[in-house]
């Protein structure tokens, strides 16, 4: 298991734990952060448990980055479980996510939120 020497932005990410933000003027979309330190493991080699999610006004999760469970990669006989639990949800799909550091995670999350809001025609 690889151990990160210095996880850029980790303190900033941890400070977001429990934060919920309405992110558009009409209140149609909001984000939620749940981030805690955990013991380093093969599933969570970066030593954090996280869930960064974008929701519609009705609470439906539109996109999320988390490491709550393993995800399958591939299909058919070559289908395998990912070794780490990092993954991304978008609408109904789940794909593995390559965690680099907390700063990259935050950037990737906000970039995805921006793409979704542009698709939906939301003004920021």
MMTF fields as JSON, N, C-alpha, C and O atoms, coordinates in Angstrom:
{
  "mmtfVersion": "1.0.0",
  "mmtfProducer": "UNKNOWN",
  "numBonds": 495,
  "numAtoms": 496,
  "numGroups": 124,
  "numChains": 1,
  "numModels": 1,
  "chainsPerModel": [1],
  "groupsPerChain": [124],
  "chainIdList": ["A"],
  "bondAtomList": [4, 2, 8, 6, 12, 10, 16, 14, 20, 18, 24, 22, 28, 26, 32, 30, 36, 34, 40, 38, 44, 42, 48, 46, 52, 50, 56, 54, 60, 58, 64, 62, 68, 66, 72, 70, 76, 74, 80, 78, 84, 82, 88, 86, 92, 90, 96, 94, 100, 98, 104, 102, 108, 106, 112, 110, 116, 114, 120, 118, 124, 122, 128, 126, 132, 130, 136, 134, 140, 138, 144, 142, 148, 146, 152, 150, 156, 154, 160, 158, 164, 162, 168, 166, 172, 170, 176, 174, 180, 178, 184, 182, 188, 186, 192, 190, 196, 194, 200, 198, 204, 202, 208, 206, 212, 210, 216, 214, 220, 218, 224, 222, 228, 226, 232, 230, 236, 234, 240, 238, 244, 242, 248, 246, 252, 250, 256, 254, 260, 258, 264, 262, 268, 266, 272, 270, 276, 274, 280, 278, 284, 282, 288, 286, 292, 290, 296, 294, 300, 298, 304, 302, 308, 306, 312, 310, 316, 314, 320, 318, 324, 322, 328, 326, 332, 330, 336, 334, 340, 338, 344, 342, 348, 346, 352, 350, 356, 354, 360, 358, 364, 362, 368, 366, 372, 370, 376, 374, 380, 378, 384, 382, 388, 386, 392, 390, 396, 394, 400, 398, 404, 402, 408, 406, 412, 410, 416, 414, 420, 418, 424, 422, 428, 426, 432, 430, 436, 434, 440, 438, 444, 442, 448, 446, 452, 450, 456, 454, 460, 458, 464, 462, 468, 466, 472, 470, 476, 474, 480, 478, 484, 482, 488, 486, 492, 490],
  "bondOrderList": [1, 1, 1, 1, 1, 1, 1, 1, 1, 1, 1, 1, 1, 1, 1, 1, 1, 1, 1, 1, 1, 1, 1, 1, 1, 1, 1, 1, 1, 1, 1, 1, 1, 1, 1, 1, 1, 1, 1, 1, 1, 1, 1, 1, 1, 1, 1, 1, 1, 1, 1, 1, 1, 1, 1, 1, 1, 1, 1, 1, 1, 1, 1, 1, 1, 1, 1, 1, 1, 1, 1, 1, 1, 1, 1, 1, 1, 1, 1, 1, 1, 1, 1, 1, 1, 1, 1, 1, 1, 1, 1, 1, 1, 1, 1, 1, 1, 1, 1, 1, 1, 1, 1, 1, 1, 1, 1, 1, 1, 1, 1, 1, 1, 1, 1, 1, 1, 1, 1, 1, 1, 1, 1],
  "groupList": [{"groupName": "UNK", "atomNameList": ["N", "CA", "C", "O"], "elementList": ["N", "C", "C", "O"], "formalChargeList": [0, 0, 0, 0], "bondAtomList": [1, 0, 2, 1, 3, 2], "bondOrderList": [1, 1, 2], "singleLetterCode": "X", "chemCompType": "L-PEPTIDE LINKING"}],
  "groupTypeList": [0, 0, 0, 0, 0, 0, 0, 0, 0, 0, 0, 0, 0, 0, 0, 0, 0, 0, 0, 0, 0, 0, 0, 0, 0, 0, 0, 0, 0, 0, 0, 0, 0, 0, 0, 0, 0, 0, 0, 0, 0, 0, 0, 0, 0, 0, 0, 0, 0, 0, 0, 0, 0, 0, 0, 0, 0, 0, 0, 0, 0, 0, 0, 0, 0, 0, 0, 0, 0, 0, 0, 0, 0, 0, 0, 0, 0, 0, 0, 0, 0, 0, 0, 0, 0, 0, 0, 0, 0, 0, 0, 0, 0, 0, 0, 0, 0, 0, 0, 0, 0, 0, 0, 0, 0, 0, 0, 0, 0, 0, 0, 0, 0, 0, 0, 0, 0, 0, 0, 0, 0, 0, 0, 0],
  "groupIdList": [1, 2, 3, 4, 5, 6, 7, 8, 9, 10, 11, 12, 13, 14, 15, 16, 17, 18, 19, 20, 21, 22, 23, 24, 25, 26, 27, 28, 29, 30, 31, 32, 33, 34, 35, 36, 37, 38, 39, 40, 41, 42, 43, 44, 45, 46, 47, 48, 49, 50, 51, 52, 53, 54, 55, 56, 57, 58, 59, 60, 61, 62, 63, 64, 65, 66, 67, 68, 69, 70, 71, 72, 73, 74, 75, 76, 77, 78, 79, 80, 81, 82, 83, 84, 85, 86, 87, 88, 89, 90, 91, 92, 93, 94, 95, 96, 97, 98, 99, 100, 101, 102, 103, 104, 105, 106, 107, 108, 109, 110, 111, 112, 113, 114, 115, 116, 117, 118, 119, 120, 121, 122, 123, 124],
  "secStructList": [7, 7, 7, 7, 1, 7, 7, 6, 6, 2, 2, 2, 2, 2, 2, 6, 6, 6, 7, 3, 3, 3, 7, 1, 6, 6, 1, 7, 3, 3, 3, 3, 3, 3, 3, 3, 3, 7, 7, 7, 7, 1, 6, 6, 6, 6, 1, 3, 3, 3, 3, 3, 3, 3, 3, 3, 6, 6, 7, 7, 3, 3, 3, 3, 3, 3, 7, 1, 1, 7, 7, 3, 3, 1, 7, 4, 4, 4, 7, 3, 3, 7, 1, 1, 7, 7, 3, 3, 3, 3, 6, 6, 3, 3, 3, 3, 7, 7, 7, 7, 7, 2, 2, 2, 2, 2, 2, 2, 2, 2, 2, 2, 2, 2, 2, 2, 2, 2, 2, 2, 6, 7, 7, 7],
  "xCoordList": [0.857, 0.0, 0.901, 1.823, 0.614, 1.411, 0.912, -0.294, 1.82, 1.457, 1.857, 2.988, 0.926, 1.216, 2.073, 1.766, 3.134, 4.011, 3.338, 3.348, 2.757, 2.091, 0.859, 0.972, -0.294, -1.54, -1.96, -2.455, -1.753, -2.075, -3.556, -4.416, -3.848, -5.218, -5.967, -7.163, -5.297, -5.996, -6.644, -7.788, -5.945, -6.531, -7.761, -8.748, -7.698, -8.853, -10.031, -11.173, -9.752, -10.815, -11.443, -12.667, -10.624, -11.143, -11.981, -12.947, -11.612, -12.36, -13.765, -14.633, -13.992, -15.309, -16.294, -17.468, -15.828, -16.711, -17.974, -17.907, -19.116, -20.404, -20.949, -22.067, -20.199, -20.638, -21.652, -21.457, -22.731, -23.735, -23.878, -24.097, -23.754, -23.828, -24.87, -24.865, -25.762, -26.644, -25.807, -25.229, -25.735, -24.748, -25.334, -24.6, -26.643, -27.184, -28.22, -28.808, -28.444, -29.317, -30.754, -31.432, -31.229, -32.607, -32.762, -33.88, -31.653, -31.701, -32.006, -32.435, -31.787, -32.081, -30.995, -31.253, -29.802, -28.691, -27.91, -27.718, -27.46, -26.66, -25.608, -25.771, -24.534, -23.449, -23.296, -23.625, -22.788, -22.585, -21.227, -20.845, -20.505, -19.194, -19.212, -19.637, -18.755, -18.555, -17.139, -16.849, -16.261, -14.85, -14.306, -14.404, -13.735, -13.14, -11.842, -11.655, -10.965, -9.742, -10.107, -10.95, -9.461, -9.623, -8.242, -7.28, -8.158, -6.896, -6.551, -7.429, -5.297, -4.839, -5.045, -4.722, -5.583, -5.847, -5.661, -5.446, -5.744, -5.664, -6.82, -6.651, -7.982, -9.163, -9.101, -9.6, -8.493, -8.383, -6.936, -6.644, -6.032, -4.606, -4.249, -3.161, -5.152, -4.907, -5.356, -5.145, -5.982, -6.336, -7.523, -7.643, -8.409, -9.64, -10.822, -10.678, -11.967, -13.236, -13.936, -14.021, -14.434, -15.003, -16.23, -16.389, -17.085, -18.235, -18.479, -18.822, -18.3, -18.545, -19.667, -19.487, -20.816, -21.978, -22.674, -22.699, -23.233, -24.088, -25.498, -25.718, -26.458, -27.853, -28.773, -28.491, -29.878, -30.959, -31.786, -31.616, -32.666, -33.482, -34.27, -34.504, -34.679, -35.452, -34.583, -35.098, -33.26, -32.347, -31.688, -30.765, -32.138, -31.532, -30.048, -29.675, -29.2, -27.774, -27.559, -27.953, -26.926, -26.632, -25.226, -25.0, -24.291, -22.904, -22.294, -22.674, -21.351, -20.679, -19.327, -19.139, -18.406, -17.105, -17.022, -17.201, -16.751, -16.654, -15.8, -15.359, -15.578, -14.837, -15.522, -14.865, -16.852, -17.646, -17.629, -17.863, -17.358, -17.418, -16.574, -16.208, -16.275, -15.536, -16.464, -17.686, -15.883, -16.668, -16.106, -14.924, -16.971, -16.562, -15.936, -16.366, -14.924, -14.333, -14.438, -14.305, -14.674, -14.819, -16.191, -17.08, -16.34, -17.616, -17.353, -16.248, -18.365, -18.246, -17.241, -17.072, -16.575, -15.62, -14.415, -13.768, -14.113, -12.963, -13.335, -12.492, -14.572, -15.043, -14.318, -14.207, -13.82, -13.072, -13.512, -14.043, -13.271, -13.511, -12.259, -11.142, -12.442, -11.299, -10.635, -11.293, -9.326, -8.61, -8.848, -8.919, -8.971, -9.325, -10.807, -11.41, -11.387, -12.815, -13.136, -14.31, -12.149, -12.385, -13.167, -12.799, -14.258, -15.066, -15.913, -16.009, -16.522, -17.37, -18.733, -18.832, -19.764, -21.136, -21.546, -21.264, -22.205, -22.762, -24.072, -24.108, -25.153, -26.498, -26.606, -26.532, -26.756, -26.866, -25.621, -25.626, -24.568, -23.381, -22.316, -22.25, -21.498, -20.395, -19.128, -19.099, -18.077, -16.792, -15.674, -15.771, -14.615, -13.469, -12.903, -12.97, -12.359, -11.727, -10.306, -10.094, -9.34, -7.945, -7.631, -7.402, -7.624, -7.311, -5.826, -4.971, -5.527, -4.141, -3.822, -2.868, -4.642, -4.531, -5.82, -6.655, -5.979, -7.223, -7.491, -8.639, -6.455, -6.625, -7.164, -8.092, -6.6, -7.076, -8.521, -9.323, -8.857, -10.23, -11.193, -12.226, -10.852, -11.708, -11.832, -12.926, -10.728, -10.77, -11.637, -12.457, -11.458, -12.244, -13.729, -14.572, -14.046, -15.446, -16.057, -17.115, -15.401, -15.963, -16.018, -16.942, -15.055, -15.119, -16.342, -17.029, -16.61, -17.776, -19.071, -20.023, -19.113, -20.287, -20.515, -21.65, -19.468, -19.566, -20.124, -20.994, -19.631, -20.119, -21.61, -22.381, -22.011, -23.422, -24.304, -25.338, -23.907, -24.73, -24.833, -25.883, -23.762, -23.826, -24.775, -25.543, -24.719, -25.644, -27.087, -27.962, -27.336, -28.69, -29.118, -30.273, -28.176, -28.485, -28.59, -29.207, -27.996, -28.024, -26.994, -25.898, -27.346, -26.461, -25.736, -26.357, -24.424, -23.638, -23.056, -22.362],
  "yCoordList": [-1.171, 0.0, 1.23, 1.346, 2.139, 3.367, 4.393, 4.549, 5.075, 6.125, 7.467, 7.65, 8.39, 9.721, 10.47, 10.494, 11.076, 11.844, 13.139, 13.479, 13.85, 15.104, 15.217, 15.309, 15.21, 15.286, 16.747, 17.337, 17.314, 18.723, 19.003, 18.294, 19.996, 20.414, 19.58, 19.789, 18.637, 17.755, 18.532, 18.253, 19.484, 20.267, 21.038, 21.147, 21.571, 22.295, 21.353, 21.703, 20.151, 19.179, 18.754, 18.7, 18.455, 18.055, 19.158, 18.876, 20.407, 21.541, 21.653, 22.304, 21.026, 21.072, 20.051, 20.06, 19.167, 18.139, 18.767, 19.661, 18.284, 18.762, 19.992, 20.416, 20.572, 21.784, 21.418, 20.47, 22.185, 22.085, 23.488, 24.456, 23.59, 24.891, 24.869, 23.967, 25.846, 26.053, 26.807, 27.846, 26.286, 26.834, 27.528, 27.862, 27.75, 28.55, 29.521, 29.266, 30.627, 31.682, 31.237, 31.82, 30.213, 29.771, 28.662, 28.253, 28.183, 27.132, 25.752, 24.863, 25.569, 24.279, 23.228, 22.038, 23.638, 22.7, 23.015, 24.179, 21.962, 22.133, 21.041, 19.966, 21.328, 20.36, 20.048, 20.859, 18.851, 18.403, 17.716, 16.962, 17.986, 17.393, 16.591, 17.093, 15.357, 14.528, 13.979, 13.204, 14.381, 14.003, 13.748, 14.608, 12.566, 12.245, 11.462, 10.765, 11.599, 10.785, 9.362, 9.15, 8.399, 6.988, 6.343, 6.927, 5.151, 4.414, 4.121, 3.785, 4.247, 3.929, 2.437, 1.605, 2.11, 0.714, 0.553, 1.535, -0.685, -0.904, -0.217, 0.282, -0.191, 0.433, 1.957, 2.625, 2.502, 3.955, 4.31, 4.691, 4.183, 4.394, 5.829, 6.083, 6.764, 8.172, 8.542, 9.674, 7.593, 7.816, 8.727, 9.322, 8.846, 9.622, 8.855, 8.078, 9.09, 8.644, 9.914, 10.887, 9.91, 11.147, 10.892, 9.824, 11.893, 11.921, 13.385, 14.193, 13.714, 15.064, 14.916, 14.245, 15.524, 15.27, 16.555, 17.556, 16.493, 17.547, 16.989, 15.879, 17.763, 17.323, 18.324, 19.521, 17.81, 18.65, 19.121, 18.625, 20.067, 20.636, 19.562, 19.698, 18.497, 17.432, 16.437, 15.474, 16.665, 15.799, 14.725, 14.061, 14.536, 13.522, 13.817, 14.943, 12.795, 12.96, 12.916, 11.966, 13.968, 14.055, 13.556, 12.787, 13.993, 13.564, 13.437, 14.152, 12.527, 12.375, 11.702, 10.845, 12.101, 11.456, 10.904, 11.648, 9.593, 9.036, 7.782, 7.315, 7.253, 6.003, 5.092, 4.474, 5.013, 4.246, 2.744, 1.946, 2.352, 0.942, 0.69, 1.621, -0.567, -0.945, -0.842, -0.886, -0.706, -0.662, -1.683, -2.027, -2.156, -3.082, -2.316, -1.211, -2.909, -2.361, -3.419, -4.613, -2.976, -3.907, -4.539, -4.168, -5.506, -6.216, -7.65, -7.994, -8.468, -9.865, -10.606, -10.292, -11.595, -12.416, -11.631, -12.053, -10.49, -9.693, -8.698, -7.914, -8.726, -7.805, -8.061, -9.204, -6.987, -7.097, -5.979, -4.947, -6.229, -5.194, -4.326, -4.839, -3.019, -2.13, -2.37, -2.736, -2.157, -2.394, -1.271, -1.515, -0.047, 1.062, 1.358, 0.957, 2.039, 2.334, 3.667, 4.025, 4.404, 5.715, 5.554, 4.764, 6.319, 6.257, 7.515, 8.342, 7.624, 8.769, 8.266, 7.332, 8.887, 8.629, 9.81, 10.963, 9.515, 10.582, 10.064, 9.102, 10.725, 10.252, 8.817, 8.67, 7.811, 6.461, 5.609, 4.438, 6.168, 5.358, 5.534, 6.566, 4.522, 4.552, 4.127, 3.099, 4.931, 4.622, 4.829, 5.699, 4.034, 4.236, 5.649, 6.243, 6.16, 7.48, 7.306, 6.64, 7.889, 7.785, 8.955, 10.076, 8.68, 9.697, 10.038, 9.157, 11.331, 11.811, 12.474, 12.104, 13.466, 14.168, 14.947, 15.028, 15.508, 16.198, 17.397, 17.65, 18.132, 19.295, 18.873, 19.494, 17.834, 17.323, 16.838, 17.069, 16.168, 15.712, 16.896, 16.86, 17.936, 19.132, 19.757, 20.145, 19.855, 20.424, 19.572, 20.103, 18.258, 17.365, 17.455, 17.47, 17.516, 17.629, 18.922, 18.897, 20.056, 21.344, 21.442, 22.051, 20.86, 20.837, 20.064, 20.487, 18.935, 18.132, 18.868, 18.83, 19.534, 20.34, 21.411, 21.623, 22.082, 23.117, 22.555, 23.169, 21.392, 20.757, 20.448, 20.735, 19.871, 19.512, 20.755, 20.765, 21.792, 23.002, 23.661, 24.203, 23.623, 24.153, 23.327, 23.876, 22.0, 21.122, 21.444, 21.413, 21.752, 22.024, 23.473, 23.835, 24.297, 25.7, 26.556, 27.621, 26.111, 26.886, 28.017, 27.822, 29.178, 30.339, 30.432, 30.413, 30.534, 30.721, 32.086, 32.439],
  "zCoordList": [0.0, 0.0, 0.0, 0.807, -0.918, -1.018, -0.008, 0.183, 0.622, 1.577, 0.982, 0.531, 0.988, 0.485, 1.482, 2.674, 1.011, 1.888, 2.338, 3.521, 1.382, 1.708, 0.825, -0.397, 1.428, 0.684, 0.579, 1.538, -0.598, -0.812, -0.566, -1.089, 0.199, 0.455, 1.469, 1.667, 2.121, 3.059, 4.203, 4.562, 4.77, 5.864, 5.391, 6.119, 4.173, 3.615, 3.397, 3.695, 2.874, 2.649, 3.976, 4.091, 4.963, 6.277, 6.917, 7.626, 6.669, 7.231, 6.635, 7.216, 5.487, 4.839, 5.401, 5.031, 6.293, 6.838, 7.425, 8.269, 6.963, 7.466, 6.761, 7.056, 5.847, 5.149, 4.064, 3.302, 4.012, 2.959, 2.369, 3.098, 1.049, 0.376, -0.727, -1.564, -0.74, -1.889, -2.902, -2.584, -4.133, -5.067, -6.287, -7.218, -6.297, -7.391, -6.833, -5.782, -7.527, -6.999, -6.738, -5.892, -7.451, -7.287, -6.247, -5.933, -5.72, -4.708, -5.266, -4.531, -6.559, -7.184, -6.976, -7.155, -6.607, -6.461, -5.203, -4.85, -4.527, -3.324, -3.258, -3.835, -2.549, -2.369, -0.885, -0.019, -0.622, 0.757, 0.835, -0.06, 1.917, 2.154, 3.452, 4.493, 3.387, 4.574, 4.447, 3.536, 5.36, 5.269, 6.673, 7.549, 6.882, 8.177, 7.978, 6.981, 8.952, 8.946, 9.358, 10.23, 8.721, 9.067, 9.043, 8.544, 9.577, 9.522, 8.059, 7.264, 7.72, 6.375, 6.123, 6.971, 4.957, 4.602, 3.096, 2.385, 2.612, 1.173, 0.452, -0.661, 1.078, 0.477, 0.516, -0.389, 1.559, 1.742, 2.089, 3.223, 1.115, 1.388, 1.759, 2.275, 1.502, 1.81, 3.214, 3.648, 3.944, 5.34, 5.574, 6.644, 4.584, 4.779, 4.193, 3.25, 4.767, 4.218, 3.751, 4.5, 2.527, 2.001, 1.136, 0.545, 1.081, 0.189, -0.164, 0.699, -1.429, -1.948, -2.965, -3.981, -2.714, -3.557, -4.003, -3.287, -5.2, -5.752, -5.799, -6.283, -5.293, -5.229, -5.908, -5.955, -6.433, -6.936, -5.736, -4.622, -5.972, -4.896, -4.136, -2.935, -4.832, -4.191, -3.424, -2.856, -3.404, -2.673, -3.513, -3.042, -4.748, -5.612, -5.825, -6.154, -5.634, -5.897, -7.406, -8.081, -7.915, -9.344, -9.617, -10.551, -8.802, -8.94, -7.554, -6.627, -7.424, -6.148, -6.31, -7.174, -5.475, -5.382, -3.97, -3.006, -3.829, -2.483, -2.49, -3.54, -1.311, -1.17, -0.16, 0.678, -0.247, 0.705, 0.422, 1.33, -0.814, -1.184, -2.428, -3.144, -2.67, -3.877, -5.081, -4.938, -6.255, -7.489, -8.47, -8.427, -9.347, -10.393, -11.543, -11.875, -12.144, -13.36, -14.439, -14.17, -15.652, -16.762, -16.778, -16.012, -17.673, -17.771, -18.197, -18.617, -18.087, -18.47, -17.603, -16.425, -18.194, -17.43, -16.909, -15.951, -17.536, -17.082, -15.98, -15.543, -15.539, -14.5, -13.19, -12.747, -12.567, -11.319, -10.362, -10.773, -9.08, -8.077, -7.993, -8.055, -7.853, -7.708, -6.354, -5.38, -6.312, -5.053, -4.051, -2.846, -4.542, -3.648, -3.818, -4.814, -2.875, -2.929, -3.591, -3.688, -4.044, -4.662, -5.959, -6.83, -6.074, -7.29, -7.435, -6.528, -8.612, -8.935, -9.389, -10.186, -8.88, -9.332, -10.211, -9.886, -11.312, -12.159, -12.712, -13.479, -12.307, -12.626, -12.15, -10.931, -12.841, -12.279, -12.43, -12.05, -12.971, -13.249, -12.17, -11.503, -12.018, -11.056, -11.775, -12.452, -11.622, -12.249, -11.233, -10.367, -11.339, -10.435, -10.594, -11.67, -9.529, -9.522, -9.006, -7.992, -9.682, -9.252, -8.331, -8.785, -7.039, -6.039, -6.117, -6.022, -6.291, -6.283, -4.953, -4.269, -4.597, -3.321, -3.112, -4.013, -1.947, -1.599, -2.5, -2.866, -2.858, -3.732, -5.086, -5.606, -5.657, -6.957, -6.843, -7.748, -5.74, -5.52, -5.526, -6.194, -4.786, -4.759, -6.151, -6.562, -6.866, -8.218, -9.141, -9.89, -9.089, -9.943, -9.612, -10.51, -8.32, -7.91, -8.429, -9.058, -8.17, -8.608, -10.133, -10.673, -10.832, -12.301, -12.774, -13.703, -12.138, -12.508, -12.177, -12.957, -11.031, -10.677, -11.734, -12.16, -12.157, -13.183, -14.485, -15.102, -14.908, -16.138, -16.02, -16.937, -14.905, -14.692, -14.721, -15.389, -14.008, -13.955, -15.325, -15.671, -16.104, -17.472, -18.331, -19.121, -18.175, -18.901, -18.551, -19.416, -17.294, -16.816, -17.064, -16.837, -17.533, -17.808, -16.578, -16.616, -15.47, -14.242, -14.335, -14.861, -13.831, -13.858, -12.535, -11.472, -12.602, -11.369, -11.336, -10.382]
}
